[in-house]
Each structure stands twice: as C-alpha cells, then as structure tokens.
Amino acid sequence: MGQRIRQMLIKEFIQVFRDPRMRTVIFVIPCLQVIVIGYAVSTDVRNVPTAVYDQDQTSDSRDLIARFTDSGCFQVVAYPQNDEEMHRLIDHGRSSVVLHIRRGFSEELRAGRTPALQVIIDGTDSNTAGVVVNYLARVALGYSDQILVERLGRLGGAAQLPGRVTLRTRAWFNENLESRNYFVPAVIVVVVSVVTLLLTSMAVVREKEIGTMEQIMVSPLTPTEFILGKTAPFALVGYVDVLIVTIVGAFWFEVPIRGSLLLLLVATGCYLMATLGAGLLISTISHTQQQAMMGTFFFFFPAMLLSGFAFPIENMPTVVQWLTYLNPMRYFLIIVRATFLKGVGWDVLWPQILALAVMGGVILRLAVWRLRKSL
C-alpha cells in the first residue's frame, strides 16, 4: 500500500510541476498577491485632493486653510474662483473635497460670532467620505479651540475656560492603525483557498479528460490510496504557500508575527481538510476542467465575501451572519489575524480550531464518500 501511494504522489507532483504555468500559479502568484494587496488595498485616507474656494481672502481664512493642509490628510489641487468652477471640479472627479469660505468669515469671527464653513464632499465612495468628514471635523474643532483660547487670553484672565473632557486613545495590536497589517495576513487565507481548491478540483477531472481514469480504476490502487495520492501533494503545496506569504508579509511589509507558528500550521491543516474536500466535491460533479474552474470560483467568492476579509460580519444582516458560521474561511481568517497581530494562543483560539477541524472532517468525509460512489 505504501509503495502504491508513493508512486501516486510522484505521479501527481510530476503532473503539477512539469507545467511552467502551474509552477507560476503555485509559487509566483502568491508573492504577487501579497505585494499587490499590501500596496493597493488600503483604507487609510491620505492626500485627499482638495479645492479651496476662498471668498474671504483674509489672514484668518488663510490660517484656517493652512490648518487643513498641514494635517497631512488634504492636498490642495485647485483654487476655484466661482461656483461653476467649483462644481466642475467635483463633477469631473479632479477634487474630492471643496472648502468654501464665504465672504465675511473673518469679520464674524472677530465679532465673536460663529461663522459657517461650507464643505462639499464627493460621496460616491461612502467609506472614504465618512473618514474625510471625521478628519474635517477634527481639524475644525482644533481651530475653534485655538480661537477660544486666544479670545479668553485677550480678556486678561477675566474669563475662565470651561471644563472639558479630553479623549486619549490607544490602539492595541495595530498601534499605527496600518490597514496593510489587517489585509496582508488575510492573503494567506485567500492563497491557500484558491490554490488548493483549484488544483484539487481539476486533478480528478484531468484524469477523466485524458482518459486515464479507467486505467486507475482497473489498477490495484484502492479508492483510499487514490484519494490520498490526489490530496496529499496539494496539502503540501498549501503549506508551502502559507510559508511564502508569511515570509513576504513579515520581511517585506514588516507585519508583526506575535503568535505561535505551530498554532498557525495546525490551523492550516484543519482548513486544508475543508478546501481539499470542497475541491474533491467540485471534481465529482464536473466533467471538464473548465467546469471545475467555474465551480471553484462560484464556491470561493461567496465564501470570501462572507468571511470578514474585507467587510465586517457585524455589519451584515442577521440571517447572513448566521450563514457565516457555516463558512470555514471565517474561522481560519480569525485565527490568522489573531496569530499575526494579537499573539493569542490555544486558550483563546481553540473554538475556531475545533470548528475548523469538525467542518474540515465533515466536508472531507462527504467528498470521499461522493468520490468513492463516482468511482
């Protein structure tokens, strides 16, 4: 039995690695995915293109504008001179924010009244617009506090600044709130899912297409040996991809690894049972490699959307949140991010690992039963 499985493994490795395109998919694409996502996928808002429509043209209005530009969040790209030009900048997408300072701003300010500052924001991207509104409010509040302190100072201490609550925040696990620290570890989940699902689902179908399935069925190879020979190489490939992404994330993007790598490898093994099982299930209902590929992506994309990779599960409808508990990717994503950023161990992550082990075992067992029946 051991000799037959060994020969099956050698055959699978030869089939996988003799194709240059397959070697690229296994080893090069994961590195490119980490680099692209690390640089391109970011929720940080910096250098927002901003237009300044200053009708007041006073030292006070220029001081306010400097407050916004010095914050590092806004970059002035235009100075419109009329309403039509201001609207055109927003319509053509050349500016995302317009600061409109009306005439009389300085006069009202020095008279002790509260002048209005109009801000026009492109709300096409609601997430970015919400972050920009928070930045604007923070800068405007700081400017108002400065004016209040200066005004009370000119009164020679006759008035006293009212008591206020000071908010002091401290972020744990991701001190600088870098979005790449959140997304780069998740690439491990994406890479392992895509590679193992795709390779496993197409492996059995390839035997059908090239006509070797009949030879395997009449050979001394048992169904168990056939399944082990088909899945073991892709499990090893999945582990190699995990190591590649981990090395690139840690040394290229300097994403911290605070937890146990052994825990990560054990969780990867549990997750691989689920993805390999799903790949085998897809292979049993597919007749061509094109069908297997389409079935893989139909399975993968809903799983990724319901995993919390990009969208918080808490923001989803209640029914959809319950569905996410049937998604193995959800649990593996929690484990990966907690291992990288939080550094927690088995005592915290054992429910996710147990859920992965149970789901992986059930899916793999179902796939083996279905494949035995089809064989």
Contacts in CASP RR format, 6 or more apart in sequence:
PFRMAT RR
TARGET T0000
AUTHOR 0000-0000-0000
METHOD contacts of the structure
MODEL  1
MGQRIRQMLIKEFIQVFRDPRMRTVIFVIPCLQVIVIGYAVSTDVRNVPT
AVYDQDQTSDSRDLIARFTDSGCFQVVAYPQNDEEMHRLIDHGRSSVVLH
IRRGFSEELRAGRTPALQVIIDGTDSNTAGVVVNYLARVALGYSDQILVE
RLGRLGGAAQLPGRVTLRTRAWFNENLESRNYFVPAVIVVVVSVVTLLLT
SMAVVREKEIGTMEQIMVSPLTPTEFILGKTAPFALVGYVDVLIVTIVGA
FWFEVPIRGSLLLLLVATGCYLMATLGAGLLISTISHTQQQAMMGTFFFF
FPAMLLSGFAFPIENMPTVVQWLTYLNPMRYFLIIVRATFLKGVGWDVLW
PQILALAVMGGVILRLAVWRLRKSL
1 222 0 8 1.000
1 225 0 8 1.000
2 225 0 8 1.000
4 220 0 8 1.000
4 221 0 8 1.000
4 225 0 8 1.000
5 225 0 8 1.000
5 228 0 8 1.000
5 229 0 8 1.000
5 232 0 8 1.000
8 221 0 8 1.000
8 225 0 8 1.000
8 226 0 8 1.000
8 228 0 8 1.000
8 229 0 8 1.000
8 230 0 8 1.000
9 229 0 8 1.000
9 232 0 8 1.000
9 233 0 8 1.000
12 203 0 8 1.000
12 229 0 8 1.000
12 230 0 8 1.000
12 232 0 8 1.000
12 233 0 8 1.000
13 233 0 8 1.000
15 203 0 8 1.000
15 206 0 8 1.000
16 22 0 8 1.000
16 26 0 8 1.000
16 199 0 8 1.000
16 233 0 8 1.000
16 237 0 8 1.000
17 23 0 8 1.000
25 195 0 8 1.000
25 198 0 8 1.000
26 195 0 8 1.000
26 199 0 8 1.000
26 237 0 8 1.000
26 240 0 8 1.000
26 241 0 8 1.000
27 240 0 8 1.000
27 241 0 8 1.000
27 244 0 8 1.000
29 191 0 8 1.000
30 187 0 8 1.000
30 191 0 8 1.000
30 195 0 8 1.000
30 241 0 8 1.000
30 244 0 8 1.000
30 245 0 8 1.000
30 248 0 8 1.000
31 244 0 8 1.000
31 245 0 8 1.000
31 248 0 8 1.000
33 187 0 8 1.000
33 190 0 8 1.000
33 191 0 8 1.000
33 245 0 8 1.000
34 184 0 8 1.000
34 187 0 8 1.000
34 191 0 8 1.000
34 245 0 8 1.000
34 248 0 8 1.000
34 249 0 8 1.000
34 252 0 8 1.000
34 253 0 8 1.000
35 248 0 8 1.000
35 252 0 8 1.000
37 183 0 8 1.000
37 184 0 8 1.000
37 187 0 8 1.000
38 180 0 8 1.000
38 183 0 8 1.000
38 184 0 8 1.000
38 187 0 8 1.000
38 253 0 8 1.000
39 180 0 8 1.000
41 179 0 8 1.000
41 180 0 8 1.000
41 183 0 8 1.000
41 310 0 8 1.000
42 179 0 8 1.000
42 180 0 8 1.000
42 183 0 8 1.000
43 127 0 8 1.000
43 131 0 8 1.000
43 179 0 8 1.000
44 177 0 8 1.000
44 178 0 8 1.000
44 179 0 8 1.000
45 73 0 8 1.000
45 128 0 8 1.000
45 131 0 8 1.000
45 132 0 8 1.000
45 135 0 8 1.000
46 72 0 8 1.000
46 73 0 8 1.000
47 72 0 8 1.000
47 73 0 8 1.000
47 74 0 8 1.000
47 75 0 8 1.000
48 73 0 8 1.000
48 74 0 8 1.000
48 75 0 8 1.000
48 96 0 8 1.000
48 97 0 8 1.000
48 132 0 8 1.000
48 135 0 8 1.000
49 75 0 8 1.000
49 77 0 8 1.000
49 94 0 8 1.000
49 95 0 8 1.000
49 96 0 8 1.000
49 97 0 8 1.000
50 68 0 8 1.000
50 69 0 8 1.000
50 74 0 8 1.000
50 75 0 8 1.000
50 76 0 8 1.000
50 77 0 8 1.000
50 95 0 8 1.000
50 96 0 8 1.000
50 97 0 8 1.000
50 98 0 8 1.000
50 99 0 8 1.000
51 76 0 8 1.000
51 77 0 8 1.000
51 78 0 8 1.000
51 79 0 8 1.000
51 80 0 8 1.000
51 86 0 8 1.000
51 89 0 8 1.000
51 90 0 8 1.000
51 94 0 8 1.000
51 95 0 8 1.000
51 97 0 8 1.000
51 98 0 8 1.000
51 99 0 8 1.000
52 65 0 8 1.000
52 76 0 8 1.000
52 78 0 8 1.000
52 79 0 8 1.000
52 80 0 8 1.000
52 98 0 8 1.000
52 99 0 8 1.000
52 101 0 8 1.000
53 79 0 8 1.000
53 80 0 8 1.000
53 81 0 8 1.000
53 86 0 8 1.000
53 98 0 8 1.000
53 99 0 8 1.000
53 100 0 8 1.000
53 101 0 8 1.000
54 61 0 8 1.000
54 62 0 8 1.000
54 65 0 8 1.000
54 79 0 8 1.000
54 99 0 8 1.000
54 101 0 8 1.000
55 100 0 8 1.000
55 101 0 8 1.000
55 102 0 8 1.000
55 103 0 8 1.000
56 101 0 8 1.000
56 102 0 8 1.000
56 103 0 8 1.000
56 104 0 8 1.000
56 105 0 8 1.000
56 106 0 8 1.000
58 105 0 8 1.000
58 106 0 8 1.000
59 106 0 8 1.000
60 105 0 8 1.000
60 106 0 8 1.000
60 109 0 8 1.000
60 110 0 8 1.000
61 101 0 8 1.000
61 105 0 8 1.000
61 106 0 8 1.000
63 143 0 8 1.000
64 101 0 8 1.000
64 105 0 8 1.000
64 117 0 8 1.000
64 143 0 8 1.000
65 76 0 8 1.000
65 99 0 8 1.000
65 101 0 8 1.000
67 139 0 8 1.000
67 142 0 8 1.000
67 143 0 8 1.000
68 74 0 8 1.000
68 99 0 8 1.000
68 136 0 8 1.000
68 139 0 8 1.000
69 75 0 8 1.000
69 76 0 8 1.000
71 135 0 8 1.000
71 139 0 8 1.000
73 132 0 8 1.000
73 135 0 8 1.000
73 139 0 8 1.000
74 97 0 8 1.000
74 135 0 8 1.000
77 94 0 8 1.000
77 95 0 8 1.000
78 89 0 8 1.000
78 94 0 8 1.000
78 95 0 8 1.000
80 86 0 8 1.000
80 88 0 8 1.000
80 89 0 8 1.000
80 98 0 8 1.000
86 98 0 8 1.000
86 100 0 8 1.000
86 120 0 8 1.000
89 95 0 8 1.000
89 98 0 8 1.000
90 96 0 8 1.000
90 98 0 8 1.000
90 120 0 8 1.000
90 122 0 8 1.000
93 122 0 8 1.000
95 122 0 8 1.000
96 121 0 8 1.000
96 122 0 8 1.000
96 128 0 8 1.000
96 132 0 8 1.000
97 119 0 8 1.000
97 120 0 8 1.000
97 121 0 8 1.000
97 122 0 8 1.000
97 132 0 8 1.000
97 136 0 8 1.000
98 119 0 8 1.000
98 120 0 8 1.000
98 121 0 8 1.000
99 117 0 8 1.000
99 118 0 8 1.000
99 119 0 8 1.000
100 117 0 8 1.000
100 118 0 8 1.000
100 119 0 8 1.000
100 120 0 8 1.000
101 117 0 8 1.000
101 118 0 8 1.000
102 115 0 8 1.000
102 116 0 8 1.000
102 118 0 8 1.000
104 115 0 8 1.000
105 115 0 8 1.000
105 117 0 8 1.000
108 114 0 8 1.000
108 115 0 8 1.000
109 115 0 8 1.000
109 147 0 8 1.000
112 151 0 8 1.000
117 140 0 8 1.000
119 136 0 8 1.000
121 129 0 8 1.000
121 132 0 8 1.000
121 133 0 8 1.000
122 129 0 8 1.000
123 129 0 8 1.000
148 161 0 8 1.000
149 161 0 8 1.000
152 159 0 8 1.000
152 160 0 8 1.000
152 161 0 8 1.000
171 177 0 8 1.000
173 341 0 8 1.000
173 342 0 8 1.000
174 181 0 8 1.000
174 182 0 8 1.000
174 341 0 8 1.000
180 253 0 8 1.000
180 255 0 8 1.000
181 253 0 8 1.000
181 255 0 8 1.000
181 256 0 8 1.000
181 340 0 8 1.000
181 341 0 8 1.000
182 337 0 8 1.000
182 341 0 8 1.000
183 310 0 8 1.000
184 249 0 8 1.000
184 253 0 8 1.000
184 255 0 8 1.000
185 249 0 8 1.000
185 255 0 8 1.000
185 336 0 8 1.000
185 337 0 8 1.000
185 339 0 8 1.000
185 340 0 8 1.000
185 341 0 8 1.000
186 309 0 8 1.000
186 333 0 8 1.000
186 336 0 8 1.000
186 337 0 8 1.000
187 245 0 8 1.000
188 241 0 8 1.000
188 242 0 8 1.000
188 245 0 8 1.000
188 246 0 8 1.000
188 336 0 8 1.000
189 271 0 8 1.000
189 307 0 8 1.000
189 309 0 8 1.000
189 329 0 8 1.000
189 332 0 8 1.000
189 333 0 8 1.000
189 336 0 8 1.000
190 304 0 8 1.000
190 309 0 8 1.000
191 238 0 8 1.000
191 241 0 8 1.000
191 242 0 8 1.000
191 245 0 8 1.000
192 238 0 8 1.000
192 241 0 8 1.000
192 242 0 8 1.000
192 268 0 8 1.000
192 271 0 8 1.000
192 272 0 8 1.000
192 275 0 8 1.000
192 332 0 8 1.000
193 275 0 8 1.000
193 300 0 8 1.000
193 303 0 8 1.000
193 304 0 8 1.000
193 329 0 8 1.000
194 296 0 8 1.000
194 300 0 8 1.000
195 234 0 8 1.000
195 237 0 8 1.000
195 238 0 8 1.000
195 241 0 8 1.000
196 234 0 8 1.000
196 235 0 8 1.000
196 237 0 8 1.000
196 238 0 8 1.000
196 272 0 8 1.000
196 275 0 8 1.000
196 276 0 8 1.000
196 279 0 8 1.000
197 275 0 8 1.000
197 278 0 8 1.000
197 279 0 8 1.000
197 282 0 8 1.000
197 296 0 8 1.000
197 299 0 8 1.000
197 300 0 8 1.000
198 293 0 8 1.000
198 296 0 8 1.000
199 234 0 8 1.000
199 237 0 8 1.000
200 230 0 8 1.000
200 231 0 8 1.000
200 234 0 8 1.000
200 275 0 8 1.000
200 276 0 8 1.000
200 277 0 8 1.000
200 278 0 8 1.000
200 279 0 8 1.000
200 280 0 8 1.000
200 282 0 8 1.000
200 283 0 8 1.000
201 278 0 8 1.000
201 279 0 8 1.000
201 280 0 8 1.000
201 282 0 8 1.000
201 283 0 8 1.000
201 286 0 8 1.000
201 292 0 8 1.000
201 293 0 8 1.000
201 295 0 8 1.000
201 296 0 8 1.000
202 283 0 8 1.000
202 289 0 8 1.000
202 292 0 8 1.000
202 293 0 8 1.000
203 230 0 8 1.000
203 234 0 8 1.000
203 283 0 8 1.000
204 213 0 8 1.000
204 230 0 8 1.000
204 280 0 8 1.000
204 283 0 8 1.000
204 284 0 8 1.000
204 371 0 8 1.000
205 283 0 8 1.000
205 286 0 8 1.000
205 287 0 8 1.000
205 288 0 8 1.000
205 289 0 8 1.000
205 291 0 8 1.000
205 292 0 8 1.000
206 289 0 8 1.000
207 213 0 8 1.000
207 216 0 8 1.000
208 287 0 8 1.000
209 288 0 8 1.000
209 289 0 8 1.000
216 226 0 8 1.000
217 375 0 8 1.000
223 368 0 8 1.000
223 371 0 8 1.000
223 372 0 8 1.000
223 375 0 8 1.000
224 368 0 8 1.000
226 375 0 8 1.000
227 280 0 8 1.000
227 368 0 8 1.000
227 371 0 8 1.000
230 280 0 8 1.000
231 276 0 8 1.000
231 277 0 8 1.000
231 280 0 8 1.000
234 276 0 8 1.000
235 269 0 8 1.000
235 272 0 8 1.000
235 276 0 8 1.000
238 268 0 8 1.000
238 272 0 8 1.000
239 265 0 8 1.000
239 268 0 8 1.000
239 269 0 8 1.000
239 272 0 8 1.000
242 264 0 8 1.000
242 265 0 8 1.000
242 268 0 8 1.000
246 257 0 8 1.000
246 261 0 8 1.000
246 264 0 8 1.000
249 255 0 8 1.000
250 256 0 8 1.000
250 257 0 8 1.000
255 340 0 8 1.000
256 340 0 8 1.000
256 341 0 8 1.000
257 339 0 8 1.000
257 340 0 8 1.000
258 339 0 8 1.000
258 340 0 8 1.000
258 341 0 8 1.000
258 342 0 8 1.000
258 343 0 8 1.000
259 339 0 8 1.000
259 340 0 8 1.000
259 342 0 8 1.000
259 343 0 8 1.000
259 344 0 8 1.000
259 345 0 8 1.000
260 339 0 8 1.000
260 343 0 8 1.000
260 345 0 8 1.000
260 346 0 8 1.000
261 339 0 8 1.000
263 335 0 8 1.000
263 339 0 8 1.000
263 345 0 8 1.000
263 346 0 8 1.000
263 349 0 8 1.000
263 353 0 8 1.000
264 335 0 8 1.000
264 336 0 8 1.000
264 339 0 8 1.000
266 353 0 8 1.000
267 332 0 8 1.000
267 335 0 8 1.000
267 336 0 8 1.000
267 339 0 8 1.000
267 349 0 8 1.000
267 352 0 8 1.000
267 353 0 8 1.000
267 356 0 8 1.000
268 332 0 8 1.000
270 332 0 8 1.000
270 353 0 8 1.000
270 356 0 8 1.000
270 357 0 8 1.000
270 360 0 8 1.000
271 328 0 8 1.000
271 329 0 8 1.000
271 331 0 8 1.000
271 332 0 8 1.000
271 356 0 8 1.000
271 360 0 8 1.000
273 357 0 8 1.000
273 360 0 8 1.000
273 361 0 8 1.000
273 363 0 8 1.000
273 364 0 8 1.000
274 328 0 8 1.000
274 356 0 8 1.000
274 359 0 8 1.000
274 360 0 8 1.000
274 361 0 8 1.000
274 363 0 8 1.000
274 364 0 8 1.000
275 328 0 8 1.000
276 364 0 8 1.000
276 367 0 8 1.000
277 360 0 8 1.000
277 363 0 8 1.000
277 364 0 8 1.000
277 366 0 8 1.000
277 367 0 8 1.000
277 368 0 8 1.000
278 299 0 8 1.000
278 363 0 8 1.000
278 367 0 8 1.000
279 296 0 8 1.000
279 367 0 8 1.000
280 364 0 8 1.000
280 367 0 8 1.000
280 368 0 8 1.000
280 370 0 8 1.000
280 371 0 8 1.000
281 363 0 8 1.000
281 366 0 8 1.000
281 367 0 8 1.000
281 370 0 8 1.000
282 292 0 8 1.000
282 295 0 8 1.000
282 296 0 8 1.000
282 299 0 8 1.000
283 292 0 8 1.000
283 371 0 8 1.000
284 367 0 8 1.000
284 370 0 8 1.000
284 371 0 8 1.000
284 374 0 8 1.000
286 292 0 8 1.000
286 295 0 8 1.000
303 327 0 8 1.000
303 328 0 8 1.000
303 329 0 8 1.000
304 329 0 8 1.000
305 311 0 8 1.000
306 313 0 8 1.000
306 316 0 8 1.000
306 320 0 8 1.000
306 323 0 8 1.000
306 324 0 8 1.000
306 327 0 8 1.000
306 329 0 8 1.000
306 330 0 8 1.000
307 324 0 8 1.000
307 327 0 8 1.000
307 329 0 8 1.000
307 330 0 8 1.000
307 333 0 8 1.000
308 324 0 8 1.000
308 330 0 8 1.000
308 333 0 8 1.000
309 329 0 8 1.000
309 333 0 8 1.000
313 321 0 8 1.000
313 324 0 8 1.000
313 330 0 8 1.000
314 321 0 8 1.000
316 324 0 8 1.000
324 330 0 8 1.000
326 359 0 8 1.000
328 355 0 8 1.000
328 356 0 8 1.000
328 359 0 8 1.000
328 360 0 8 1.000
328 363 0 8 1.000
331 352 0 8 1.000
331 353 0 8 1.000
331 355 0 8 1.000
331 356 0 8 1.000
331 359 0 8 1.000
332 352 0 8 1.000
332 356 0 8 1.000
334 349 0 8 1.000
334 352 0 8 1.000
335 349 0 8 1.000
335 352 0 8 1.000
335 353 0 8 1.000
335 356 0 8 1.000
338 344 0 8 1.000
338 345 0 8 1.000
338 348 0 8 1.000
338 349 0 8 1.000
339 345 0 8 1.000
339 349 0 8 1.000
346 353 0 8 1.000
END
